Amino acid sequence: MALDQEALKKELIEAFRLEGIPGDKQEELLAKIGEALLKRIFLETMEKMGEAGIAEYEALLEKNAKQEELEAFFETKIPGYNVFVRGIVTAFKEEMQNGLA
């Protein structure tokens, strides 16, 4: 599941044409875009896993599972999870870009 955050940040800057925006404003916009994207990834992941998967996920959170454990869990529940997440990112960018056009 681990997305390269720096690569994603660069990708979002290019996709939304934020290159010329001052650094502090750019960071603010990226934070908002990132929050919306993370929500989308979370919601689509939970929907794909179903109620049983959500219960297992909540149990992992309650036992303070490490990031690596969560990533392994998502991969077992959604084989090819990285590809799944990449698809969400791509769809998100396309929807946002179409909304900006």
Backbone as CSV, one residue per row, in Angstrom:
resi,resn,N_x,N_y,N_z,CA_x,CA_y,CA_z,C_x,C_y,C_z
1,MET,0.813,-1.190,0.000,0.000,0.000,0.000,0.853,1.249,0.000
2,ALA,2.053,1.128,0.438,2.898,2.300,0.613,3.091,3.038,-0.711
3,LEU,2.449,4.173,-0.810,2.662,5.036,-1.959,3.890,5.876,-1.672
4,ASP,4.685,6.129,-2.679,5.812,7.030,-2.534,5.233,8.436,-2.407
5,GLN,5.246,8.957,-1.194,4.567,10.226,-0.927,5.179,11.397,-1.683
6,GLU,6.493,11.404,-1.823,7.131,12.495,-2.572,6.765,12.432,-4.052
7,ALA,6.742,11.218,-4.596,6.365,11.062,-6.002,4.905,11.456,-6.209
8,LEU,4.050,11.075,-5.268,2.638,11.438,-5.356,2.464,12.948,-5.258
9,LYS,3.200,13.570,-4.368,3.137,15.030,-4.212,3.515,15.713,-5.528
10,LYS,4.600,15.263,-6.137,5.036,15.829,-7.416,3.974,15.604,-8.489
11,GLU,3.407,14.414,-8.494,2.364,14.069,-9.467,1.148,14.987,-9.315
12,LEU,0.752,15.247,-8.079,-0.399,16.128,-7.830,-0.087,17.572,-8.203
13,ILE,1.122,18.016,-7.926,1.529,19.382,-8.294,1.419,19.555,-9.803
14,GLU,1.910,18.571,-10.543,1.843,18.637,-12.005,0.408,18.518,-12.505
15,ALA,-0.347,17.578,-11.948,-1.713,17.324,-12.418,-2.616,18.541,-12.225
16,PHE,-2.408,19.254,-11.127,-3.275,20.392,-10.830,-2.604,21.734,-11.101
17,ARG,-1.484,21.659,-11.802,-0.753,22.859,-12.246,-0.473,23.822,-11.091
18,LEU,0.124,23.290,-10.044,0.413,24.095,-8.861,1.859,24.594,-8.827
19,GLU,2.618,24.371,-9.897,4.038,24.706,-9.907,4.311,26.172,-9.600
20,GLY,3.516,27.080,-10.120,3.772,28.508,-9.976,3.190,29.138,-8.726
21,ILE,2.554,28.351,-7.890,1.914,28.877,-6.678,2.951,28.951,-5.557
22,PRO,2.960,30.048,-4.784,3.914,30.170,-3.677,3.858,28.955,-2.747
23,GLY,5.010,28.596,-2.174,5.176,27.385,-1.382,4.149,27.153,-0.300
24,ASP,3.844,28.170,0.510,2.901,27.966,1.607,1.492,27.704,1.097
25,LYS,1.084,28.407,0.064,-0.244,28.198,-0.522,-0.296,26.837,-1.220
26,GLN,0.812,26.471,-1.882,0.899,25.170,-2.545,0.756,24.050,-1.525
27,GLU,1.434,24.167,-0.387,1.345,23.149,0.661,-0.071,23.054,1.215
28,GLU,-0.723,24.194,1.359,-2.108,24.215,1.855,-3.039,23.491,0.878
29,LEU,-2.885,23.789,-0.409,-3.714,23.131,-1.425,-3.426,21.637,-1.489
30,LEU,-2.144,21.267,-1.419,-1.779,19.849,-1.438,-2.354,19.110,-0.234
31,ALA,-2.375,19.771,0.918,-2.942,19.148,2.117,-4.431,18.861,1.912
32,LYS,-5.138,19.814,1.327,-6.569,19.628,1.092,-6.819,18.538,0.047
33,ILE,-6.039,18.557,-1.018,-6.170,17.527,-2.053,-5.842,16.163,-1.458
34,GLY,-4.755,16.108,-0.678,-4.334,14.854,-0.053,-5.383,14.305,0.898
35,GLU,-6.003,15.180,1.658,-7.049,14.746,2.586,-8.229,14.141,1.832
36,ALA,-8.646,14.799,0.763,-9.761,14.285,-0.043,-9.389,12.943,-0.670
37,LEU,-8.152,12.823,-1.137,-7.698,11.576,-1.749,-7.633,10.450,-0.728
38,LEU,-7.109,10.724,0.453,-7.043,9.702,1.497,-8.434,9.227,1.914
39,LYS,-9.367,10.149,2.000,-10.748,9.776,2.331,-11.309,8.843,1.267
40,ARG,-11.043,9.167,0.004,-11.536,8.343,-1.096,-10.925,6.947,-1.019
41,ILE,-9.608,6.869,-0.792,-8.936,5.573,-0.689,-9.525,4.778,0.478
42,PHE,-9.708,5.432,1.612,-10.252,4.756,2.789,-11.655,4.218,2.517
43,LEU,-12.522,5.066,1.995,-13.907,4.653,1.749,-13.993,3.509,0.736
44,GLU,-13.233,3.605,-0.344,-13.280,2.545,-1.354,-12.671,1.253,-0.827
45,THR,-11.643,1.370,0.017,-11.039,0.182,0.627,-12.043,-0.502,1.547
46,MET,-12.706,0.261,2.393,-13.681,-0.313,3.322,-14.835,-0.952,2.569
47,GLU,-15.288,-0.291,1.520,-16.390,-0.836,0.714,-15.980,-2.161,0.073
48,LYS,-14.774,-2.220,-0.444,-14.294,-3.437,-1.118,-14.131,-4.596,-0.132
49,MET,-13.713,-4.296,1.112,-13.476,-5.356,2.098,-14.767,-5.910,2.678
50,GLY,-15.807,-5.111,2.730,-17.062,-5.570,3.303,-17.033,-5.548,4.830
51,GLU,-18.158,-5.911,5.413,-18.319,-5.814,6.864,-17.345,-6.682,7.650
52,ALA,-17.099,-7.894,7.175,-16.171,-8.785,7.888,-14.762,-8.202,7.869
53,GLY,-14.346,-7.691,6.726,-13.020,-7.083,6.608,-12.891,-5.845,7.479
54,ILE,-13.956,-5.056,7.547,-13.942,-3.854,8.381,-13.783,-4.244,9.845
55,ALA,-14.485,-5.286,10.270,-14.373,-5.745,11.660,-12.943,-6.187,11.965
56,GLU,-12.324,-6.897,11.035,-10.933,-7.327,11.225,-10.001,-6.116,11.284
57,TYR,-10.249,-5.138,10.423,-9.450,-3.914,10.395,-9.556,-3.170,11.725
58,GLU,-10.778,-3.046,12.230,-10.984,-2.374,13.519,-10.256,-3.107,14.643
59,ALA,-10.262,-4.440,14.587,-9.552,-5.223,15.600,-8.050,-4.953,15.531
60,LEU,-7.520,-4.827,14.332,-6.097,-4.495,14.178,-5.793,-3.120,14.752
61,LEU,-6.674,-2.174,14.507,-6.469,-0.824,15.045,-6.501,-0.826,16.573
62,GLU,-7.423,-1.609,17.127,-7.539,-1.687,18.589,-6.282,-2.257,19.231
63,LYS,-5.593,-3.137,18.533,-4.359,-3.710,19.086,-3.123,-2.910,18.656
64,ASN,-3.372,-1.709,18.103,-2.287,-0.808,17.687,-1.322,-1.469,16.703
65,ALA,-1.881,-2.076,15.679,-1.071,-2.735,14.655,-0.127,-1.737,13.998
66,LYS,1.033,-2.222,13.622,2.018,-1.391,12.937,1.607,-1.208,11.481
67,GLN,2.183,-0.198,10.851,1.886,0.107,9.449,2.106,-1.111,8.555
68,GLU,3.177,-1.855,8.807,3.479,-3.023,7.992,2.384,-4.080,8.127
69,GLU,1.849,-4.236,9.337,0.773,-5.201,9.553,-0.485,-4.789,8.797
70,LEU,-0.777,-3.487,8.830,-1.958,-2.991,8.122,-1.808,-3.177,6.613
71,GLU,-0.623,-2.895,6.107,-0.382,-3.069,4.680,-0.543,-4.533,4.270
72,ALA,-0.008,-5.431,5.077,-0.141,-6.868,4.791,-1.610,-7.285,4.852
73,PHE,-2.339,-6.764,5.821,-3.765,-7.058,5.960,-4.529,-6.632,4.701
74,PHE,-4.296,-5.383,4.244,-4.989,-4.893,3.057,-4.660,-5.758,1.844
75,GLU,-3.421,-6.187,1.741,-3.018,-7.018,0.602,-3.715,-8.375,0.642
76,THR,-3.942,-8.923,1.842,-4.641,-10.212,1.912,-6.121,-10.050,1.588
77,LYS,-6.689,-8.937,1.980,-8.116,-8.704,1.726,-8.395,-8.247,0.295
78,ILE,-7.459,-7.490,-0.269,-7.611,-6.973,-1.626,-6.306,-7.272,-2.364
79,PRO,-6.204,-8.469,-2.951,-4.977,-8.806,-3.677,-4.663,-7.738,-4.735
80,GLY,-3.389,-7.354,-4.808,-3.009,-6.282,-5.721,-3.422,-4.927,-5.172
81,TYR,-3.360,-4.785,-3.864,-3.851,-3.554,-3.227,-3.163,-2.300,-3.774
82,ASN,-1.875,-2.378,-4.068,-1.175,-1.215,-4.630,-1.803,-0.786,-5.950
83,VAL,-2.174,-1.756,-6.768,-2.811,-1.459,-8.049,-4.191,-0.855,-7.807
84,PHE,-4.910,-1.397,-6.840,-6.222,-0.878,-6.462,-6.118,0.594,-6.064
85,VAL,-5.139,0.907,-5.198,-4.946,2.284,-4.736,-4.530,3.182,-5.895
86,ARG,-3.645,2.695,-6.755,-3.201,3.493,-7.904,-4.393,3.822,-8.796
87,GLY,-5.309,2.883,-8.958,-6.516,3.137,-9.742,-7.371,4.224,-9.129
88,ILE,-7.471,4.237,-7.812,-8.237,5.283,-7.116,-7.578,6.636,-7.336
89,VAL,-6.254,6.681,-7.224,-5.517,7.934,-7.418,-5.744,8.458,-8.834
90,THR,-5.639,7.583,-9.814,-5.824,7.980,-11.209,-7.238,8.498,-11.447
91,ALA,-8.232,7.776,-10.949,-9.629,8.202,-11.119,-9.866,9.537,-10.422
92,PHE,-9.301,9.703,-9.238,-9.453,10.951,-8.480,-8.885,12.122,-9.282
93,LYS,-7.670,11.954,-9.794,-7.050,13.031,-10.569,-7.893,13.378,-11.791
94,GLU,-8.367,12.364,-12.498,-9.167,12.599,-13.694,-10.462,13.335,-13.349
95,GLU,-11.120,12.899,-12.280,-12.368,13.571,-11.889,-12.119,15.023,-11.496
96,MET,-11.052,15.256,-10.761,-10.739,16.615,-10.333,-10.337,17.483,-11.519
97,GLN,-9.557,16.943,-12.424,-9.144,17.698,-13.602,-10.331,18.022,-14.486
98,ASN,-11.256,17.083,-14.641,-12.454,17.335,-15.442,-13.321,18.400,-14.792
99,GLY,-13.329,18.423,-13.471,-14.080,19.444,-12.743,-13.459,20.819,-12.885
100,LEU,-12.145,20.857,-13.111,-11.446,22.134,-13.256,-11.521,22.671,-14.669
101,ALA,-11.848,21.809,-15.631,-11.857,22.223,-17.047,-13.066,23.062,-17.380
